[in-house]
Amino acid sequence: MNDLYDILICGGGPAGLTAGIYCARGGMRAAVLERMSIGGQAALPENIENYPGYGHIGGYELTDKMRAQAEALGAEILYDEAVSFSLKSKIKKLKTAAGKEYAARAVILALGAGARPLGAPGEAEFAGRGVSYCATCDGAFFREKVACVAGGGNTAAEDALYLARFTKKVYLIHRRDALRADAANVKKISAEPKIEVLWNTVVTEIAGGNAVERLKLKNTVTGAVSALATDALFVAVGQTPNTAVLNGTGVKLNESGYICVNEHMRTNIKRVYAAGDCTNAHLKQIVTACANGAVAASTAIQEL
Ligand SMILES: Cc1cc2nc3c(=O)[nH]c(=O)nc-3n(C[C@H](O)[C@H](O)[C@H](O)COP(=O)(O)OP(=O)(O)OC[C@H]3O[C@@H](n4cnc5c(N)ncnc54)[C@H](O)[C@@H]3O)c2cc1C
C-alpha cells in the first residue's frame, strides 16, 4: 500500500481539479486520481462562453489551466482508475485498475457523468461507425456530409451548431415541440440555415451497411413513420452519472444514480464528500462543478 494522503479526490474534471486546488492551498496532502484525460467532459467543448472571466475559451485550455494551477499548488495528479472503495472506516482505501491501493483520511468523489445512450436498435452496432456521443471529438469526420443530432437540451443545440460549421446539413431531432436549451442557443439554432429541427420526432432505428446510412423516425404526435438518409447520428439525450463503481460501498445514491449530498457536499458517510455532475446538485455546469469542488474541499479540511 502507498502511504497515507489527507484527501484523495476521485475524478479529474472541473470539480476534482478545483477540490485539488483548495485542498493543496489548505495545506493538505492531496491527490487527484483520473482514469482518462484530465478535464473530464469540460475538456470537450471547443468554445465555452459561460465560464466567468473568459468570454470565449476552449474546454481543453480551461481545464489544462485548472490542472496546472492544482499541480503548482502541490496537488498530485495520478493517472489510474478507481475500481473499488472501502469508505466506512476511519482510513479510507481505494484500489485501482493498475492494481495499486491508496489510503486517505478523507475522500472527495468527483466522478462526473457520461452520455446516456438513446436505446434505439442499431445504436451499439454502429457506435464508432456513424453513431457518436461527442460532436467535438468526431464531428470533423463528417465534413460536407449529412449529420443528425438527437436531443433538445444545451448539449444537443451546441452539437448541432458545431456540426453546422462544416457539414452539408444538420437535422436536430427532438421528441418534444420546443427545445430545453438556453434562449441564447435556441436563437442561434433558428438563425442557422443549415439546421432543420424535426419536432415531435424520435429515432426508432439506426440502419446501414458498414456505417450509418439512414434512421427510422417516428412522429410522436401523428405516429407517422419515415426514413431519413444520414451519415451520422450524434446522441445528446442526457447524462448518466459515473457512480456504478460505488455499488456496495454504502454511499447513498438517488433513484437516478446521483450521489446524495447536502449543502456542505457531505455524503451519508463520514469524511466522504462528493462534487459536480456525479451528485444530485441542481445545475450541471463547469461553474457549479468548480463551486461544489471548492465546498467539498473546504468541508473536508475543516473536518480533518
Ligand atoms: C459536449 C459538452 C459541452 C459542454 N459545454 C459546457 C459549457 O459550455 N459550459 C459549461 O459550464 N458546461 C458545459 N458542459 C458541462 C460540463 O462539462 C460539466 O458540467 C462538467 O465537466 C462537470 O464536471 P465534473 O468534474 O463534475 O465531471 P466531469 O467533467 O465528468 O469529470 C469527471 C472525471 O472523473 C473521471 N472518472 C470517472 N470515474 C472515475 C474513476 N472510477 N476513477 C478515476 N477517474 C474517474 C472521468 O474520467 C472524468 O475525467 C458541457 C458538457 C459536454 C459533454
The ligand as an SDF file (V2000), in Angstrom:
LIG
                    3D

 53 58  0  0  0  0  0  0  0  0999 V2000
  -20.0570   18.4030  -25.1230 C   0  0  0  0  0  0  0  0  0  0  0  0
  -20.2110   19.1400  -23.8130 C   0  0  0  0  0  0  0  0  0  0  0  0
  -20.2210   20.5250  -23.7980 C   0  0  0  0  0  0  0  0  0  0  0  0
  -20.3520   21.2140  -22.5850 C   0  0  0  0  0  0  0  0  0  0  0  0
  -20.3320   22.5760  -22.6120 N   0  0  0  0  0  0  0  0  0  0  0  0
  -20.3910   23.2650  -21.4350 C   0  0  0  0  0  0  0  0  0  0  0  0
  -20.2990   24.6890  -21.4210 C   0  0  0  0  0  0  0  0  0  0  0  0
  -20.1690   25.3380  -22.4600 O   0  0  0  0  0  0  0  0  0  0  0  0
  -20.3390   25.3080  -20.2070 N   0  0  0  0  0  0  0  0  0  0  0  0
  -20.4870   24.6310  -19.0150 C   0  0  0  0  0  0  0  0  0  0  0  0
  -20.4760   25.2530  -17.9570 O   0  0  0  0  0  0  0  0  0  0  0  0
  -20.5830   23.2860  -19.0190 N   0  0  0  0  0  0  0  0  0  0  0  0
  -20.5420   22.5790  -20.1840 C   0  0  0  0  0  0  0  0  0  0  0  0
  -20.6520   21.2230  -20.1780 N   0  0  0  0  0  0  0  0  0  0  0  0
  -20.8810   20.5250  -18.8790 C   0  0  0  0  0  0  0  0  0  0  0  0
  -19.5820   20.4180  -18.0910 C   0  0  0  0  0  0  0  0  0  0  0  0
  -18.5670   19.9110  -18.9200 O   0  0  0  0  0  0  0  0  0  0  0  0
  -19.7910   19.5260  -16.8670 C   0  0  0  0  0  0  0  0  0  0  0  0
  -20.8460   20.0400  -16.0870 O   0  0  0  0  0  0  0  0  0  0  0  0
  -18.5190   19.4630  -16.0210 C   0  0  0  0  0  0  0  0  0  0  0  0
  -17.4370   18.9800  -16.7770 O   0  0  0  0  0  0  0  0  0  0  0  0
  -18.7230   18.5860  -14.7990 C   0  0  0  0  0  0  0  0  0  0  0  0
  -17.5040   18.4810  -14.1250 O   0  0  0  0  0  0  0  0  0  0  0  0
  -17.1920   17.2730  -13.1320 P   0  0  0  0  0  0  0  0  0  0  0  0
  -15.8120   17.4740  -12.6780 O   0  0  0  0  0  0  0  0  0  0  0  0
  -18.2850   17.1340  -12.1600 O   0  0  0  0  0  0  0  0  0  0  0  0
  -17.3110   15.9580  -14.0510 O   0  0  0  0  0  0  0  0  0  0  0  0
  -16.5810   15.5060  -15.3820 P   0  0  0  0  0  0  0  0  0  0  0  0
  -16.2200   16.6710  -16.2090 O   0  0  0  0  0  0  0  0  0  0  0  0
  -17.4800   14.4600  -15.9530 O   0  0  0  0  0  0  0  0  0  0  0  0
  -15.2240   14.8300  -14.8510 O   0  0  0  0  0  0  0  0  0  0  0  0
  -15.2440   13.6410  -14.1180 C   0  0  0  0  0  0  0  0  0  0  0  0
  -13.9150   12.9520  -14.3100 C   0  0  0  0  0  0  0  0  0  0  0  0
  -13.8630   11.8180  -13.4570 O   0  0  0  0  0  0  0  0  0  0  0  0
  -13.1870   10.7670  -14.1250 C   0  0  0  0  0  0  0  0  0  0  0  0
  -13.5790    9.4920  -13.5130 N   0  0  0  0  0  0  0  0  0  0  0  0
  -14.8060    8.9090  -13.5140 C   0  0  0  0  0  0  0  0  0  0  0  0
  -14.7790    7.7430  -12.8620 N   0  0  0  0  0  0  0  0  0  0  0  0
  -13.5100    7.5660  -12.4390 C   0  0  0  0  0  0  0  0  0  0  0  0
  -12.8530    6.5300  -11.7050 C   0  0  0  0  0  0  0  0  0  0  0  0
  -13.5080    5.4360  -11.2950 N   0  0  0  0  0  0  0  0  0  0  0  0
  -11.5300    6.6790  -11.4240 N   0  0  0  0  0  0  0  0  0  0  0  0
  -10.8450    7.7750  -11.8430 C   0  0  0  0  0  0  0  0  0  0  0  0
  -11.4190    8.7810  -12.5490 N   0  0  0  0  0  0  0  0  0  0  0  0
  -12.7390    8.6930  -12.8380 C   0  0  0  0  0  0  0  0  0  0  0  0
  -13.6590   10.9070  -15.5610 C   0  0  0  0  0  0  0  0  0  0  0  0
  -12.7740   10.2720  -16.4740 O   0  0  0  0  0  0  0  0  0  0  0  0
  -13.6940   12.4230  -15.7220 C   0  0  0  0  0  0  0  0  0  0  0  0
  -12.4810   12.9330  -16.2380 O   0  0  0  0  0  0  0  0  0  0  0  0
  -20.5080   20.5070  -21.3650 C   0  0  0  0  0  0  0  0  0  0  0  0
  -20.5160   19.1030  -21.3880 C   0  0  0  0  0  0  0  0  0  0  0  0
  -20.3690   18.4170  -22.5910 C   0  0  0  0  0  0  0  0  0  0  0  0
  -20.3790   16.9070  -22.5960 C   0  0  0  0  0  0  0  0  0  0  0  0
  1  2  1  0
  2  3  1  0
  2 52  2  0
  3  4  2  0
  4  5  1  0
  4 50  1  0
  5  6  2  0
  6  7  1  0
  6 13  1  0
  7  8  2  0
  7  9  1  0
  9 10  1  0
 10 11  2  0
 10 12  1  0
 12 13  2  0
 13 14  1  0
 14 15  1  0
 14 50  1  0
 15 16  1  0
 16 17  1  0
 16 18  1  0
 18 19  1  0
 18 20  1  0
 20 21  1  0
 20 22  1  0
 22 23  1  0
 23 24  1  0
 24 25  2  0
 24 26  1  0
 24 27  1  0
 27 28  1  0
 28 29  2  0
 28 30  1  0
 28 31  1  0
 31 32  1  0
 32 33  1  0
 33 34  1  0
 33 48  1  0
 34 35  1  0
 35 36  1  0
 35 46  1  0
 36 37  1  0
 36 45  1  0
 37 38  2  0
 38 39  1  0
 39 40  1  0
 39 45  2  0
 40 41  1  0
 40 42  2  0
 42 43  1  0
 43 44  2  0
 44 45  1  0
 46 47  1  0
 46 48  1  0
 48 49  1  0
 50 51  2  0
 51 52  1  0
 52 53  1  0
M  END
$$$$
